[in-house]
Amino acid sequence: MKKRILCFGDSNTWGAIPNTPERYGEHVRWTSVLQDTLGSNYIVIEEGYNGRTTVHDDPIEGKLSGLTYFKPCLESQLPLDLILIMLGTNDLKERFHVNPRDIADGLHRYAEVLQNAPIIGSKPEILIVSPILMSLSYQENPVLHDMFGENAVEKSLKFAEAYKDVANDIGAHYFNAAEHAAPSSKDGLHMEPESHERLGKALALKIRQIIG
């Protein structure tokens, strides 16, 4: 049976093109690169949503938190061999008033959902991915500057340590996306095709180590 991988994330998993409302095509998004690299014995399920946070419903944009949708998404996609979660960048918005450690700690809730879900077959592995960093380029966009404030870059630098600690706490695997990909200078938030390619290929290697 083919190995099934759920990629649960935000706009960088959806494949948002920097500074536009558009989406990269297939074979460009890191999820597509992951599928192409792993090959036909794997099924990569893309579950990216613009604006998705870890656990916060957005009162301004009307976006639901990832946690709200995670359980039905999980149950609709079973059986799964691995669940990759890459969230947290949108939680840096000033309206949520949370620090990187609080953002990472919200991922404990996902492990709780998985623990109580009616699993088909063996329980899937979890891969916690700390997001790419933000860059100061976001401050050149008045909307993003107002949304994320002055300290988003500094906060994003603290993701890796916090996410690694949470992964250890819940018995999950860990991967640092910022070691392989970077935000575009166009908006300081989303990736160019080169970063999508590097990230997809690096994750393929990590996933093969986890599930063969």
C-alpha positions as CSV (number, residue, x, y, z in Angstrom):
1,M,0.0,0.0,0.0
2,K,1.2,3.5,-0.8
3,K,2.4,5.6,2.2
4,R,0.1,8.6,2.9
5,I,1.4,11.9,4.1
6,L,-0.8,14.8,5.3
7,C,0.9,18.2,5.0
8,F,-1.1,20.6,7.2
9,G,0.0,24.2,7.0
10,D,-0.7,27.8,6.0
11,S,-0.1,29.9,2.9
12,N,3.4,28.6,2.5
13,T,2.0,25.1,2.3
14,W,-0.8,26.3,0.0
15,G,1.9,27.8,-2.2
16,A,1.2,31.5,-2.1
17,I,3.3,33.6,-4.6
18,P,4.9,36.5,-2.7
19,N,3.0,39.7,-2.7
20,T,0.2,38.4,-4.9
21,P,-3.1,36.5,-4.2
22,E,-2.0,33.8,-6.6
23,R,-0.7,30.2,-6.0
24,Y,2.3,28.4,-7.5
25,G,1.5,25.6,-9.9
26,E,2.1,21.9,-9.5
27,H,5.8,20.8,-9.4
28,V,6.7,24.2,-7.9
29,R,5.0,24.1,-4.5
30,W,7.2,22.3,-1.9
31,T,4.4,19.7,-1.5
32,S,4.6,18.9,-5.2
33,V,8.4,18.8,-5.0
34,L,8.0,16.4,-2.1
35,Q,5.6,14.2,-4.1
36,D,7.9,14.2,-7.1
37,T,11.0,13.4,-5.0
38,L,9.4,10.6,-3.0
39,G,7.8,9.0,-6.1
40,S,4.8,6.9,-6.8
41,N,4.9,4.8,-3.6
42,Y,3.8,7.9,-1.6
43,I,0.7,10.0,-1.6
44,V,1.3,13.6,-0.5
45,I,-2.0,15.3,0.6
46,E,-1.8,19.1,0.4
47,E,-3.7,20.8,3.2
48,G,-2.6,24.5,3.2
49,Y,-4.8,27.4,4.0
50,N,-4.0,31.1,3.8
51,G,-4.0,32.7,7.2
52,R,-4.2,29.5,9.2
53,T,-2.9,29.7,12.8
54,T,-2.2,27.0,15.3
55,V,-5.1,27.5,17.8
56,H,-6.4,31.1,17.3
57,D,-9.6,31.9,15.4
58,D,-8.9,35.2,13.7
59,P,-11.4,37.9,14.8
60,I,-10.4,40.3,12.0
61,E,-10.1,38.0,8.9
62,G,-12.6,35.5,10.0
63,K,-10.1,32.6,9.5
64,L,-10.5,29.5,11.6
65,S,-7.6,28.1,13.6
66,G,-5.9,25.0,12.3
67,L,-7.0,23.1,15.4
68,T,-10.7,23.7,14.5
69,Y,-10.3,21.9,11.2
70,F,-7.6,19.4,12.2
71,K,-9.9,16.6,13.6
72,P,-12.3,16.4,10.6
73,C,-9.4,16.7,8.2
74,L,-7.5,14.0,10.0
75,E,-10.5,11.6,10.0
76,S,-11.4,12.3,6.3
77,Q,-7.8,11.4,5.2
78,L,-7.3,8.3,7.2
79,P,-5.4,6.0,7.0
80,L,-2.2,8.1,7.3
81,D,1.4,7.1,7.8
82,L,2.7,10.6,8.7
83,I,1.3,14.0,9.6
84,L,3.4,17.0,8.9
85,I,2.4,20.2,10.7
86,M,4.0,23.5,9.7
87,L,2.1,26.4,11.4
88,G,2.9,29.4,13.5
89,T,3.8,32.3,11.2
90,N,0.3,33.8,11.3
91,D,0.3,33.6,15.1
92,L,2.9,36.3,15.0
93,K,0.3,38.8,14.1
94,E,0.0,41.4,16.8
95,R,-3.7,40.9,17.3
96,F,-3.0,37.5,19.0
97,H,-0.5,38.8,21.5
98,V,1.4,35.6,21.9
99,N,5.2,34.8,22.0
100,P,7.0,32.0,20.1
101,R,6.9,29.6,23.1
102,D,3.2,30.0,23.5
103,I,2.7,29.4,19.8
104,A,4.8,26.2,19.9
105,D,2.9,25.0,23.0
106,G,-0.3,25.2,21.1
107,L,0.9,22.2,19.0
108,H,0.3,20.0,22.1
109,R,-3.4,20.3,21.3
110,Y,-2.8,18.5,17.9
111,A,-1.2,15.6,19.7
112,E,-4.2,15.4,21.9
113,V,-6.6,15.3,19.0
114,L,-4.5,12.5,17.4
115,Q,-4.4,10.6,20.6
116,N,-8.2,10.6,20.8
117,A,-9.0,10.1,17.1
118,P,-10.5,6.9,15.8
119,I,-7.4,5.7,14.0
120,I,-7.5,3.3,11.1
121,G,-4.5,1.0,11.1
122,S,-1.4,2.1,13.0
123,K,-1.1,5.5,14.5
124,P,0.6,8.0,12.1
125,E,4.0,9.5,12.9
126,I,4.0,13.3,13.5
127,L,6.6,15.6,12.0
128,I,6.7,19.1,13.6
129,V,8.2,21.6,11.3
130,S,9.2,25.0,12.6
131,P,8.4,27.6,9.9
132,I,10.8,29.6,7.8
133,L,11.9,32.9,9.3
134,M,10.3,36.2,8.4
135,S,12.5,39.0,7.0
136,L,12.4,42.7,7.4
137,S,11.1,43.0,3.9
138,Y,7.6,42.6,5.3
139,Q,7.8,46.1,6.9
140,E,8.0,47.6,3.4
141,N,4.4,46.5,2.9
142,P,2.1,48.8,4.9
143,V,-0.6,46.1,5.4
144,L,1.9,43.5,6.6
145,H,3.7,46.0,8.7
146,D,0.5,47.0,10.5
147,M,-0.5,43.3,10.8
148,F,2.8,41.9,12.2
149,G,4.2,45.0,13.9
150,E,7.9,45.6,14.5
151,N,9.2,42.4,16.1
152,A,8.0,39.5,13.9
153,V,11.5,38.7,12.6
154,E,13.0,38.6,16.1
155,K,10.1,36.3,17.2
156,S,10.5,34.0,14.3
157,L,14.1,33.4,15.2
158,K,12.9,31.8,18.4
159,F,10.6,29.2,16.6
160,A,13.2,26.5,16.1
161,E,14.2,26.0,19.8
162,A,10.5,26.2,21.0
163,Y,9.3,23.8,18.3
164,K,12.0,21.3,18.9
165,D,11.1,21.2,22.6
166,V,7.5,20.6,21.9
167,A,8.4,17.8,19.4
168,N,10.4,16.1,22.2
169,D,7.5,16.6,24.7
170,I,4.9,14.8,22.5
171,G,7.2,12.2,21.0
172,A,7.2,13.7,17.5
173,H,9.9,14.1,14.9
174,Y,11.3,17.6,14.3
175,F,12.5,19.5,11.2
176,N,13.6,23.1,10.9
177,A,12.4,24.6,7.6
178,A,14.5,27.7,8.1
179,E,17.7,25.7,7.5
180,H,16.6,25.0,4.0
181,A,14.3,27.8,2.8
182,A,13.9,31.6,3.2
183,P,11.3,34.2,2.6
184,S,11.2,36.3,-0.5
185,S,12.5,39.8,-0.5
186,K,9.2,40.8,-2.1
187,D,7.1,40.4,1.1
188,G,9.4,38.9,3.7
189,L,6.9,36.1,4.3
190,H,6.4,33.7,1.4
191,M,8.9,31.6,-0.6
192,E,10.3,31.8,-4.1
193,P,10.4,28.7,-6.2
194,E,14.0,28.0,-5.3
195,S,13.1,27.7,-1.6
196,H,10.1,25.5,-2.4
197,E,12.4,23.2,-4.2
198,R,15.0,23.0,-1.5
199,L,12.4,22.5,1.2
200,G,10.6,19.8,-0.6
201,K,13.7,17.8,-1.3
202,A,15.0,18.2,2.2
203,L,11.7,17.0,3.7
204,A,11.7,14.0,1.3
205,L,15.0,12.9,2.9
206,K,13.6,13.4,6.4
207,I,10.4,11.6,5.7
208,R,12.2,8.6,4.2
209,Q,14.2,8.4,7.4
210,I,11.0,8.3,9.4
211,I,8.7,6.0,7.4
212,G,11.0,4.3,4.9
